[in-house]
Amino acid sequence: MNIRSGLSILGLAASLACGGGGGGGSSSYSAPPPPPADTVYVGGAASGYNGTETTAFYPLNQTTTAGHTITWKWSPGITMMHNVTSGTPAGGPDGVFASPSQSSGPDFTHTFATAGTYHYYCTIHGSAMTGTITVN
Ligand SMILES: [Cu+2]
């Protein structure tokens, strides 16, 4: 009886693990490790800062504390230009911060003094490349 319960719990865990994969189809895929605190990766993002080109920020939402500085790091090996611009693709830049468009470093930083949710995007890739910073 105890063994049967254990097995069905294992089965449930396995099906949950498979359900979250995003349809990649590869059983060997594993999510990249999260970036360090207060860091967002630009461009190689979804594949884990390993030089594989993607139009994404990683993580899509980074959480920090008021007074902290967020550092955006351009993933090594990418060739597409990206920027980090506060605002939304629909509303346009809101003037809080904006990086240059570049395909590699230097890092871009912004210090968030006030709690809130800050939307940003890449003006080159628009709605395909957005992110948020949640400041607590
Ligand atoms: Cu971009």
Residues whose N, C-alpha, C, O or C-beta is under 5 A from the ligand:
A	BS01	CU	M81 H82 N83 C122 I124 H125 M129
